[in-house]
């Protein structure tokens, strides 16, 4: 039997409706939710992503403001802009769009993001809280989206489940592994230096893949009935492909997210949920 499709677009629509209700209530109280995105340079993928966020913001009643800086901006200039946004009471969320230009290091800038407005969980303090499982206020948007999709899968709750996270980036892999552990899954993290994906992958009830390697995972590699969350997005001949070979895996898995239409739409809404959380503080 073909896998259940975990429809990210439908889930995102449901979450947007809730956010619109909440933002309307905030506006009636005189609070206008606002997200500022600092964009350095002219990376085409980043520009497209920011446009999507602006469209999502309009749909849920959140103003998304773009703060553009030239490619040549220094670390000090970027830090100054982020710190200024921290002092602006009209801004509830602050996000530094990545990737940065190659010559810049996120580690030299991240701690300038105002921690109480760090809606994408980039500040070292928020990352530390996530790692320790202690009082994390803002879960990064993509990991949060993965968890929202898992909540709607046949493998939820995760307690006692065998899970594999393929990819160990600080943006997706490590946070997702940490979040699954917090829900009492038994988690194995695999990556490009792992000797093999097996036998771990074949034993997994839950598989999350975030490597940027198109069609890395095929149907014969996974256990029948597994839930598979595909975070990968790579453009090939004008077609967006995930890290999972959808055609073969969907014949074996119990549930799967498509690309496009899976993690992506939910990621945008997860970020807006964090902005709404930050704006709601103004209610006291």
Residue pairs with C-beta under 8 A, 6 or more apart in sequence:
2 250
2 251
3 228
3 249
3 250
3 251
3 252
3 253
3 254
3 255
3 256
4 153
4 154
4 254
4 255
4 256
5 250
5 255
5 256
5 257
5 258
6 149
6 152
6 153
6 227
6 229
6 255
6 256
6 257
6 262
7 258
7 261
7 262
8 145
8 149
8 257
8 258
8 261
8 262
8 263
8 264
8 265
8 266
9 261
9 265
11 148
11 149
11 152
11 265
11 266
12 265
12 266
12 268
12 269
15 148
15 266
15 269
15 270
15 273
16 56
16 59
16 60
16 269
16 272
19 60
19 61
19 62
19 269
19 272
19 273
19 276
20 59
20 60
20 61
22 276
22 280
23 33
23 60
23 61
23 62
23 276
23 279
24 61
26 32
26 33
26 61
26 276
26 279
26 280
26 282
26 283
27 33
27 61
29 283
31 279
31 280
31 282
31 283
32 63
32 90
33 61
33 62
33 63
33 92
33 93
33 275
33 276
33 279
34 62
34 63
34 64
34 65
34 90
34 91
34 92
34 93
34 275
34 279
35 53
35 57
35 62
35 63
35 64
35 65
35 91
35 92
35 93
35 94
35 95
35 119
35 271
35 272
35 275
36 65
36 66
36 67
36 85
36 88
36 91
36 93
36 94
36 95
37 50
37 53
37 64
37 65
37 66
37 67
37 95
37 96
37 97
38 67
38 69
38 78
38 81
38 82
38 85
38 94
38 95
38 96
38 97
39 46
39 47
39 50
39 66
39 67
39 68
39 69
39 97
40 69
40 70
40 71
40 73
40 78
40 96
40 97
40 100
40 101
40 104
41 69
41 70
41 71
41 100
41 101
42 71
43 99
46 97
46 98
46 99
49 97
50 64
50 66
50 97
52 268
53 64
53 268
53 271
53 272
54 64
54 66
56 62
56 64
56 268
56 269
56 272
57 63
57 64
57 272
58 64
60 269
60 272
60 276
62 272
62 275
62 276
62 279
65 91
67 81
67 85
69 77
69 78
69 81
71 101
75 104
75 105
75 108
75 109
78 96
78 104
78 109
78 112
79 109
79 112
82 94
82 96
82 109
82 112
82 113
82 114
83 112
83 114
85 91
85 94
85 114
85 117
86 94
86 113
86 114
86 116
86 117
91 117
92 117
92 119
92 275
92 278
92 279
92 281
92 282
93 117
93 119
93 274
93 275
93 278
93 279
94 113
94 114
94 117
94 118
94 119
95 113
95 119
95 120
95 122
95 271
96 106
96 109
96 110
96 113
96 120
96 122
98 106
98 122
98 171
100 106
100 109
106 122
110 122
110 123
110 124
111 123
111 124
111 125
113 122
113 123
114 123
115 123
115 125
115 126
116 137
116 278
117 278
118 126
118 138
119 138
119 141
119 271
119 274
119 275
119 277
119 278
120 138
120 140
120 141
120 271
120 274
121 127
121 130
121 136
121 138
121 139
121 140
121 141
121 143
121 175
121 274
122 140
126 136
126 137
126 138
127 170
127 175
129 135
129 136
129 137
130 136
130 139
130 140
130 175
130 178
130 179
131 174
131 178
133 178
133 181
133 182
137 277
138 274
138 277
138 278
139 147
139 175
139 179
139 270
139 274
140 171
140 175
141 267
141 268
141 270
141 271
141 274
142 171
142 172
142 210
142 231
142 263
142 267
142 270
143 172
143 175
143 176
143 179
144 267
144 270
144 273
144 274
145 263
145 266
145 267
145 269
145 270
146 172
146 176
146 179
146 208
146 229
146 231
146 263
147 176
147 179
147 180
147 183
148 266
148 270
149 229
149 257
149 262
149 263
149 266
150 156
150 158
150 180
150 206
150 227
150 229
153 206
153 227
153 229
153 255
154 225
154 227
154 254
154 255
155 161
155 205
155 206
155 226
155 227
155 254
155 255
157 183
157 184
158 180
158 183
158 184
158 185
158 206
159 183
159 184
159 185
160 184
160 185
160 186
161 185
161 186
161 205
161 206
162 185
162 186
162 188
162 203
162 204
162 205
162 206
163 180
163 185
163 186
163 187
163 188
163 204
163 205
163 206
163 207
163 208
164 187
164 188
164 189
164 190
164 197
164 200
164 201
164 204
164 206
164 207
164 208
165 173
165 176
165 177
165 180
165 187
165 188
165 189
165 190
165 208
165 210
166 173
166 190
166 191
166 197
166 201
166 207
166 208
166 209
166 210
166 211
166 216
166 217
166 243
167 173
167 190
167 191
167 208
167 209
167 210
167 211
167 231
168 174
168 177
168 189
168 191
169 210
172 210
172 231
173 189
173 191
173 210
174 189
176 208
176 210
177 187
177 189
180 187
180 206
180 208
181 187
185 206
188 200
188 204
190 197
190 200
190 201
191 211
192 211
197 221
198 221
201 207
201 217
201 221
201 222
201 223
202 221
202 222
202 223
203 223
204 222
204 223
204 226
205 223
205 225
205 226
205 227
206 226
206 227
206 229
207 217
207 222
207 226
207 227
207 228
207 229
208 228
208 229
208 231
209 216
209 217
209 228
209 229
209 230
209 231
209 232
209 242
209 243
209 244
210 231
210 232
210 243
211 232
211 243
212 232
212 234
212 243
213 232
213 234
213 243
214 232
214 234
214 236
214 241
214 242
214 243
215 241
215 242
215 243
215 244
215 245
216 232
216 243
216 244
216 245
217 228
217 230
217 243
217 244
217 245
217 249
218 245
218 248
218 249
219 245
219 248
219 249
219 250
219 251
219 252
219 253
220 248
220 252
222 228
222 249
222 252
222 253
223 252
224 252
224 253
224 254
225 253
225 254
226 252
226 253
226 254
227 253
227 254
227 255
227 256
228 244
228 249
228 253
228 255
228 256
228 257
229 256
229 257
229 262
229 263
230 242
230 243
230 244
230 246
230 256
230 257
230 258
230 259
230 262
230 263
231 242
231 243
231 263
232 241
232 242
232 243
232 244
232 259
233 240
233 241
233 242
233 259
233 260
233 264
234 240
234 241
234 242
234 243
235 241
240 259
240 260
241 259
242 258
242 259
242 262
244 256
244 259
246 256
246 258
246 259
249 256
250 256
257 263
